[in-house]
C-alpha cells in the first residue's frame, strides 16, 4: 500500500508557569505530525501500536468517511496510511483486539476494522456488527458485565446509549443491550457507587449497573453539569477518576460544543448520591474556545491527576486557540494552576495521550475538526504532537 511520508518541522512551545514557585515544571515541545491532512470533519481518534514495532501509532477518521493511521518512525517522521473507508461514526472510535489475534483493531459506529497483521500493505477489513448504528459521537471500551472481556459502549444522536457484547465469532452480529437516553456527547464509565462494577455516565445522568451484569440499569439524574441550550444540549466530555484521592470515583467534565464552556470536576459525596462541582480556574478573563478534548493524567509525574484540554479552531474564543494543562497542585483538586503548554495559533479536537517516545511520561496528540483560514499552518488542516519534556 502506498503511503505518505511526512517529515515534521519542530517548533518549540510557548509556555507559561503560574505562579513561579508554587508549581512544578510542566513543559512540552511541539512537533507537526502532518501539515497537509486533506479536507475537514476529522472526528475519530485513537492511539495504539498497530504494526507491533514497539512504537505508538495514531488513528484519525473523517465523520462518516475515510480513516487514516500514522505510523511513527520517530517523533518528527510519520507515514500516513489508509485504515479504511465509510466509517459509521461522526466522532467516536476506539481500539481493542476484537478477534483475540494479538493485533489491535478499530471500532467505529456499528462496524469494526480488522487489523490485517501487515497494516502498511493495505486497508483494514470492514466488518459490520450493527448496520442500524449510525452517527455515533462516543465509543467507549470497558468490561460492562464483569466477565473479564472488553465490551463496546456507544452513544449517538440517532440512537440511545447501549453496550455490545462481542460474540466468540466477532464476524456475527454483536449482542446489544440498551442502557438509556442519549445526548450528543459525554459518555463515560466508572464505579460511581463503589460496588465493584462499572456504571455509565452521560452528562447530567448516571446509570447504575444494578445487577452487575449490565442488564438492569437504574437512572440517577443528579449530576449538576452541562449547558442545557441548543444546538447540542448537555454535550460534554467526561472522565471518571479519583481526583481528590479519597478512593471513590469523581468526575471531570468539559462543556465541549460551545464557546465559553466550563471545565470542572465533581466530587463524589458518597456512592454517587450527591455531587459537588468545583470549576477549574483559568488564568485570564478571555472567553475560551470550545473544549472538545479532555485528558486526565499525571503529566508532571507527581502522583496525582492533572487535566488537559485545548481550544478548537472551529469554535473559537477571543484569542487564538491554546492548549492547557491544569496542574493539581495539592493532589486534592482544591488548588489548580493553569499552564499554557502551546500558544502557537493552532487548535485541537479530540486529543489523546500516549508515551510516544518511550521515556515514561505522557505526550499528547491531536488534530482538527476543521481549520481556520488564519491558523499558523497557512489555514490548512494539521495533526500535532506535544512531547512531554518532564523526562
Secondary structure, 3 states (H helix, E strand, C coil): CCCEEEECCEEECCCECCCCCCCCCCCEEEEEEECCCCCCCEEEEEEECCCCCCCCEEEEEECCCCEEEEEEEECCEEEEEEEECCCCECCCCEEECCCCCCCCEEEECCEEEECCCCHHHCCCEEEECCCCCCCEEEEEEECCCCCCCCEEEEEECCCCEEEEECCCCCCCCCEEEEEECCCCCCEEEECCCCCCCCEEEECCEEEEECCCCCCCEEEECCCCCCCCCCCCCCCEEEEEECCCCCCCCEEEEEECCCCCCCEEEEEECCCCCCEEEEECCCCCCCCCCCECCCEEECCCCCCCCEEEEEECCCCCCCCCCCEEEEEECCCCCCCEEEEEEECCCCCCEEEEEECCCCCCCCEEEEECCCCCCCCCCCCCCCEEEEEECCC
